[in-house]
Amino acid sequence: MFYPEGKFAVLTADVIGSRKLKDRSLSRKQIEKAISELNTVRKAFIVSKFSLLRGDEIQGVIFPPQEAIVMARFLRFYLKPVRVRIGIGIGDIATEIDENNPWNMDGNAFHRARKALEEIKISRQPVTFINSAEEDFDYNLNVILALMDVISNRWTDGQWEAIHTYEQMGTYQKAAQVLKVKPQNVAKRCQAANWKVFSEAEKHVQKLISLKFPTGNEEEN
């Protein structure tokens, strides 16, 4: 597949408390199922499919790089109740693209994702960190991501479901039909989760990344 000029994003996730999971074989199956769903639903933005390594690390390659922010949220949704820390690296790929196994690839995007993950390894919360080797830019983005994590870490299962379904269906009415609840219940869950604020922050981060790392095929204003 041809990719326009631009940087890639590598998303590397670490399962929190993997050694303490009661049934590691069941958890592995659950994680693999979640990854499979993500690879299907978000395939338009996935360069190399998300893959599980050693039972506690997940990795995938995304293009354009700004889509990594939404990808991180989708990964967390499908993984529930398993929680992950996520490091995002933006940069180049030095090897041939392996569409089915990102662990066979290399480049500074991978090294930066690993470095980002190491920055948050001590955290016991599902946090997100980005590294593009642009220090001031990364600092500004990570401040925003930290605030977004504070919001999303408080979401209940019902709020996650409401947000995900509303986003996919486009209206509270249609989301309510899928969830088999009243539209006002979907709206209340989204409002209680501060989805509007979170969504605006997410879009802002995406815009900042797209401006900093253009792919070469943006529409001219």
C-alpha positions as CSV (number, residue, x, y, z in Angstrom):
1,M,0.0,0.0,0.0
2,F,1.2,3.5,-0.8
3,Y,1.4,6.1,2.0
4,P,1.8,9.8,1.2
5,E,4.9,11.6,2.5
6,G,4.8,12.1,6.3
7,K,5.5,10.5,9.6
8,F,4.0,7.4,11.1
9,A,2.7,6.8,14.6
10,V,3.5,3.7,16.6
11,L,1.2,2.9,19.5
12,T,2.8,0.6,22.2
13,A,0.6,-0.4,25.1
14,D,1.5,-2.1,28.3
15,V,-1.2,-4.1,30.3
16,I,-1.4,-2.8,33.8
17,G,-1.0,-5.5,36.5
18,S,-0.7,-8.3,34.0
19,R,1.1,-10.5,36.5
20,K,-1.8,-10.2,38.9
21,L,-4.6,-11.2,36.5
22,K,-6.3,-14.2,37.9
23,D,-6.6,-16.2,34.7
24,R,-3.9,-15.1,32.3
25,S,-4.9,-17.5,29.6
26,L,-8.5,-16.1,29.6
27,S,-7.1,-12.5,29.7
28,R,-4.9,-13.3,26.7
29,K,-7.9,-14.5,24.7
30,Q,-9.9,-11.4,25.8
31,I,-7.0,-9.1,24.7
32,E,-6.6,-10.9,21.4
33,K,-10.3,-10.6,20.7
34,A,-10.2,-6.9,21.5
35,I,-7.2,-6.4,19.2
36,S,-9.0,-8.2,16.4
37,E,-12.0,-5.9,16.8
38,L,-9.8,-2.8,16.7
39,N,-8.0,-4.1,13.6
40,T,-11.3,-4.5,11.9
41,V,-13.1,-1.3,13.0
42,R,-10.1,1.0,12.5
43,K,-8.4,-0.8,9.6
44,A,-8.5,2.4,7.4
45,F,-5.8,3.9,9.7
46,I,-3.8,0.8,10.5
47,V,-0.5,0.3,8.7
48,S,0.5,-2.7,10.7
49,K,-2.1,-4.6,12.6
50,F,-2.1,-4.4,16.4
51,S,-0.5,-7.5,17.8
52,L,0.1,-8.9,21.3
53,L,3.6,-9.8,22.5
54,R,4.4,-11.8,25.6
55,G,0.9,-11.5,26.9
56,D,1.3,-8.0,28.2
57,E,2.4,-5.6,25.4
58,I,0.4,-4.5,22.4
59,Q,1.7,-2.7,19.4
60,G,0.4,-1.3,16.1
61,V,1.4,1.3,13.4
62,I,-0.9,4.1,12.4
63,F,-1.1,6.5,9.5
64,P,-1.8,9.4,9.5
65,P,-0.2,10.0,12.9
66,Q,-2.9,12.1,14.4
67,E,-5.2,9.1,14.3
68,A,-3.2,7.5,17.1
69,I,-5.1,9.6,19.6
70,V,-8.5,8.2,18.7
71,M,-6.9,4.8,18.3
72,A,-5.8,4.8,21.9
73,R,-9.3,5.5,23.0
74,F,-10.8,2.7,20.9
75,L,-8.1,0.3,22.2
76,R,-9.1,1.0,25.7
77,F,-12.8,0.6,24.9
78,Y,-12.4,-2.8,23.4
79,L,-10.0,-4.0,26.1
80,K,-12.3,-3.2,29.0
81,P,-11.9,-4.1,31.9
82,V,-8.2,-4.7,31.1
83,R,-6.4,-1.4,31.5
84,V,-3.3,-0.2,29.6
85,R,-0.7,2.5,29.6
86,I,-0.1,3.8,26.1
87,G,3.1,5.3,24.6
88,I,2.8,7.0,21.2
89,G,5.9,7.5,19.1
90,I,5.8,9.7,15.9
91,G,8.6,9.4,13.4
92,D,10.0,7.3,10.6
93,I,10.0,3.6,9.8
94,A,13.4,2.2,8.7
95,T,12.3,-1.2,7.6
96,E,9.8,-2.7,5.2
97,I,6.2,-2.5,6.4
98,D,4.9,-5.8,7.7
99,E,1.1,-5.4,7.6
100,N,0.5,-8.3,10.0
101,N,3.3,-8.0,12.6
102,P,4.7,-4.6,13.8
103,W,7.2,-6.4,16.0
104,N,9.1,-7.3,12.9
105,M,9.6,-3.6,12.1
106,D,12.0,-0.9,13.3
107,G,12.6,2.9,13.1
108,N,12.7,5.9,15.3
109,A,8.9,5.9,15.6
110,F,9.2,2.6,17.4
111,H,12.0,3.8,19.7
112,R,10.0,6.9,20.6
113,A,6.9,4.9,21.4
114,R,9.1,2.7,23.7
115,K,10.6,5.8,25.3
116,A,7.1,7.3,25.8
117,L,6.0,4.1,27.5
118,E,9.0,4.0,29.7
119,E,8.1,7.5,30.9
120,I,4.8,6.3,32.3
121,K,5.8,2.7,33.4
122,I,5.6,3.6,37.1
123,S,2.0,4.9,36.7
124,R,-0.7,2.6,38.0
125,Q,-3.3,4.4,35.9
126,P,-4.2,4.0,32.2
127,V,-2.4,7.1,31.0
128,T,-1.2,8.2,27.6
129,F,2.2,9.8,26.6
130,I,3.6,11.0,23.3
131,N,7.1,11.3,22.0
132,S,7.9,12.9,18.6
133,A,11.4,14.2,19.6
134,E,10.0,17.8,19.5
135,E,10.4,18.6,23.2
136,D,8.1,21.7,23.5
137,F,5.5,20.3,21.2
138,D,5.4,17.0,23.1
139,Y,5.2,18.8,26.5
140,N,2.1,20.8,25.4
141,L,0.4,17.7,24.0
142,N,1.2,15.6,27.1
143,V,-0.4,18.2,29.3
144,I,-3.6,18.0,27.3
145,L,-3.4,14.2,27.2
146,A,-3.0,14.1,31.0
147,L,-6.1,16.1,31.5
148,M,-8.0,13.9,29.0
149,D,-6.8,10.8,30.9
150,V,-8.2,12.2,34.2
151,I,-11.6,12.5,32.5
152,S,-11.7,9.1,30.8
153,N,-10.3,7.2,33.8
154,R,-13.5,8.1,35.6
155,W,-15.9,6.7,32.9
156,T,-18.1,3.9,34.0
157,D,-18.9,1.0,31.7
158,G,-22.2,2.5,30.9
159,Q,-20.6,5.8,29.9
160,W,-18.0,4.1,27.7
161,E,-20.8,2.3,25.9
162,A,-22.9,5.4,25.5
163,I,-19.9,7.4,24.2
164,H,-18.8,4.7,21.8
165,T,-22.3,4.0,20.4
166,Y,-23.2,7.7,20.2
167,E,-20.0,8.4,18.3
168,Q,-20.7,5.6,15.8
169,M,-24.4,6.3,15.3
170,G,-24.3,10.1,15.3
171,T,-27.4,10.8,17.3
172,Y,-28.7,10.0,20.8
173,Q,-31.9,8.5,19.2
174,K,-30.0,6.0,17.1
175,A,-27.6,5.2,19.9
176,A,-30.5,4.6,22.2
177,Q,-32.0,2.1,19.7
178,V,-28.7,0.1,19.7
179,L,-28.3,0.2,23.5
180,K,-32.1,-0.4,24.1
181,V,-32.4,2.6,26.4
182,K,-34.1,6.0,26.2
183,P,-32.3,8.7,24.2
184,Q,-32.2,10.9,27.3
185,N,-30.3,8.2,29.1
186,V,-27.6,8.2,26.4
187,A,-27.4,12.0,26.6
188,K,-27.1,11.9,30.4
189,R,-24.3,9.4,30.3
190,C,-22.4,11.3,27.7
191,Q,-22.9,14.5,29.7
192,A,-21.8,12.9,33.0
193,A,-18.7,11.7,31.2
194,N,-17.8,15.2,30.0
195,W,-17.7,13.8,26.5
196,K,-18.1,17.1,24.8
197,V,-15.0,18.5,26.5
198,F,-13.1,15.4,26.0
199,S,-14.0,15.2,22.3
200,E,-13.0,18.8,21.7
201,A,-9.6,18.2,23.4
202,E,-9.1,15.1,21.3
203,K,-9.8,16.9,18.1
204,H,-7.5,19.7,19.1
205,V,-4.7,17.3,19.7
206,Q,-5.3,15.7,16.4
207,K,-5.2,19.1,14.7
208,L,-1.9,20.0,16.4
209,I,-0.3,16.8,15.2
210,S,-1.6,17.1,11.7
211,L,-0.2,20.7,11.5
212,K,3.2,19.7,12.9
213,F,3.5,16.5,10.8
214,P,1.6,17.1,7.5
215,T,1.1,14.0,5.4
216,G,1.4,15.9,2.1
217,N,-2.2,15.3,1.0
218,E,-4.0,17.9,3.1
219,E,-6.6,20.0,1.3
220,E,-5.5,23.5,0.7
221,N,-7.6,26.3,2.3
